[in-house]
Amino acid sequence: MKSNCSNLCFLSALACQLAECMDEKELEVLAIDLTTLGDMLASLLAHQSVCKND
């Protein structure tokens, strides 16, 4: 199994840097937008997978 520790370290450092330069409301909006982006990408991948199997 491949380790994703480097990705986790990068994301952790990025989150800390963003938290230092953005206020709570800005962070809240960014978090929601990134969650939405992740959900949309997952949906696109699922649809592509279904279309390939047809």
N, CA, C and O of each residue as an XYZ file, in Angstrom:
216
protein
N       0.843     -1.184      0.000
C       0.000      0.000      0.000
C       0.885      1.243      0.000
O       1.834      1.345      0.778
N       0.563      2.174     -0.874
C       1.342      3.401     -1.008
C       0.960      4.384      0.105
O      -0.219      4.580      0.401
N       1.970      4.989      0.708
C       1.746      5.954      1.786
C       1.470      7.338      1.212
O       2.140      7.776      0.277
N       0.492      8.012      1.773
C       0.164      9.381      1.354
C       0.612     10.392      2.393
O       0.061     11.489      2.474
N       1.601     10.033      3.182
C       2.044     10.922      4.257
C       2.533     12.269      3.744
O       2.288     13.299      4.372
N       3.224     12.268      2.606
C       3.717     13.544      2.086
C       2.551     14.454      1.709
O       2.616     15.666      1.914
N       1.482     13.870      1.156
C       0.293     14.680      0.843
C      -0.334     15.225      2.110
O      -0.744     16.385      2.152
N      -0.415     14.389      3.156
C      -1.010     14.831      4.409
C      -0.178     15.934      5.063
O      -0.730     16.888      5.610
N       1.131     15.805      5.007
C       2.003     16.848      5.569
C       1.831     18.159      4.809
O       1.757     19.230      5.411
N       1.770     18.067      3.487
C       1.573     19.262      2.671
C       0.247     19.931      2.990
O       0.189     21.147      3.174
N      -0.824     19.135      3.057
C      -2.149     19.698      3.331
C      -2.224     20.307      4.725
O      -2.861     21.342      4.922
N      -1.580     19.671      5.680
C      -1.551     20.204      7.041
C      -0.828     21.547      7.089
O      -1.301     22.494      7.718
N       0.315     21.620      6.422
C       1.069     22.877      6.385
C       0.280     23.967      5.670
O       0.276     25.121      6.097
N      -0.384     23.596      4.585
C      -1.201     24.566      3.850
C      -2.341     25.091      4.716
O      -2.608     26.293      4.736
N      -3.015     24.188      5.432
C      -4.110     24.597      6.309
C      -3.621     25.557      7.384
O      -4.290     26.545      7.686
N      -2.477     25.277      7.953
C      -1.919     26.164      8.983
C      -1.591     27.542      8.415
O      -1.867     28.561      9.048
N      -1.008     27.570      7.234
C      -0.667     28.848      6.604
C      -1.930     29.649      6.286
O      -1.969     30.858      6.515
N      -2.945     28.994      5.767
C      -4.195     29.689      5.456
C      -4.851     30.227      6.723
O      -5.382     31.337      6.729
N      -4.813     29.444      7.785
C      -5.419     29.864      9.053
C      -4.721     31.088      9.636
O      -5.336     31.869     10.363
N      -3.455     31.254      9.324
C      -2.706     32.405      9.833
C      -3.024     33.692      9.082
O      -2.865     34.779      9.638
N      -3.470     33.595      7.832
C      -3.658     34.812      7.048
C      -5.111     35.088      6.672
O      -5.399     36.085      6.009
N      -6.027     34.217      7.087
C      -7.446     34.424      6.770
C      -8.247     34.467      8.064
O      -7.891     33.822      9.050
N      -9.341     35.239      8.049
C     -10.183     35.253      9.246
C     -11.149     34.068      9.217
O     -11.210     33.333      8.231
N     -11.905     33.888     10.306
C     -12.773     32.714     10.437
C     -13.820     32.621      9.325
O     -14.074     31.535      8.803
N     -14.415     33.729      8.970
C     -15.454     33.713      7.925
C     -14.859     33.318      6.582
O     -15.458     32.537      5.843
N     -13.682     33.853      6.260
C     -13.025     33.495      4.998
C     -12.671     32.006      4.975
O     -12.855     31.335      3.959
N     -12.164     31.497      6.095
C     -11.828     30.077      6.179
C     -13.064     29.205      6.053
O     -13.025     28.148      5.422
N     -14.157     29.648      6.653
C     -15.401     28.898      6.575
C     -15.882     28.786      5.127
O     -16.279     27.710      4.679
N     -15.841     29.902      4.404
C     -16.275     29.898      3.004
C     -15.335     29.037      2.164
O     -15.791     28.270      1.316
N     -14.047     29.155      2.389
C     -13.080     28.350      1.642
C     -13.303     26.865      1.908
O     -13.281     26.060      0.977
N     -13.514     26.498      3.161
C     -13.736     25.094      3.503
C     -14.976     24.547      2.803
O     -14.949     23.438      2.270
N     -16.052     25.311      2.800
C     -17.285     24.877      2.134
C     -17.059     24.751      0.627
O     -17.498     23.784      0.005
N     -16.369     25.736      0.048
C     -16.111     25.689     -1.394
C     -15.244     24.488     -1.770
O     -15.497     23.843     -2.788
N     -14.224     24.179     -0.964
C     -13.362     23.038     -1.259
C     -14.106     21.715     -1.082
O     -13.879     20.765     -1.832
N     -14.988     21.656     -0.096
C     -15.816     20.460      0.080
C     -16.727     20.273     -1.125
O     -16.882     19.159     -1.626
N     -17.327     21.362     -1.588
C     -18.194     21.306     -2.767
C     -17.411     20.851     -3.991
O     -17.894     20.025     -4.766
N     -16.221     21.379     -4.166
C     -15.363     20.969     -5.281
C     -15.061     19.479     -5.207
O     -15.148     18.778     -6.215
N     -14.708     18.993     -4.029
C     -14.430     17.569     -3.861
C     -15.640     16.713     -4.190
O     -15.519     15.682     -4.851
N     -16.810     17.142     -3.726
C     -18.041     16.405     -4.016
C     -18.346     16.397     -5.514
O     -18.772     15.379     -6.059
N     -18.130     17.523     -6.167
C     -18.391     17.603     -7.602
C     -17.429     16.719     -8.383
O     -17.836     16.061     -9.341
N     -16.162     16.694     -7.988
C     -15.190     15.826     -8.655
C     -15.544     14.356     -8.459
O     -15.438     13.563     -9.394
N     -15.966     13.987     -7.246
C     -16.377     12.606     -6.985
C     -17.581     12.240     -7.836
O     -17.657     11.125     -8.353
N     -18.515     13.157     -7.986
C     -19.695     12.909     -8.806
C     -19.314     12.719    -10.275
O     -19.813     11.808    -10.935
N     -18.440     13.570    -10.778
C     -17.984     13.441    -12.167
C     -17.294     12.107    -12.406
O     -17.530     11.456    -13.424
N     -16.443     11.700    -11.473
C     -15.751     10.423    -11.617
C     -16.734      9.255    -11.605
O     -16.594      8.308    -12.379
N     -17.725      9.329    -10.725
C     -18.730      8.261    -10.669
C     -19.518      8.191    -11.966
O     -19.780      7.101    -12.474
N     -19.896      9.337    -12.505
C     -20.637      9.358    -13.764
C     -19.782      8.819    -14.910
O     -20.275      8.076    -15.758
N     -18.510      9.190    -14.936
C     -17.618      8.687    -15.978
C     -17.489      7.173    -15.887
O     -17.469      6.484    -16.907
N     -17.403      6.659    -14.674
C     -17.273      5.224    -14.466
C     -18.519      4.498    -14.973
O     -18.412      3.453    -15.615
N     -19.681      5.043    -14.691
C     -20.938      4.435    -15.137
C     -21.013      4.471    -16.662
O     -21.402      3.488    -17.292
N     -20.645      5.583    -17.240
C     -20.720      5.719    -18.709
C     -19.768      4.763    -19.412
O     -20.088      4.270    -20.493
N     -18.609      4.489    -18.827
C     -17.646      3.567    -19.429
C     -18.167      2.142    -19.401
O     -17.822      1.338    -20.267
N     -19.003      1.818    -18.406
C     -19.503      0.452    -18.257
C     -20.748      0.198    -19.109
O     -21.211     -0.940    -19.184
N     -21.290      1.214    -19.740
C     -22.488      1.027    -20.574
C     -22.142      0.532    -21.956
O     -23.034      0.324    -22.778
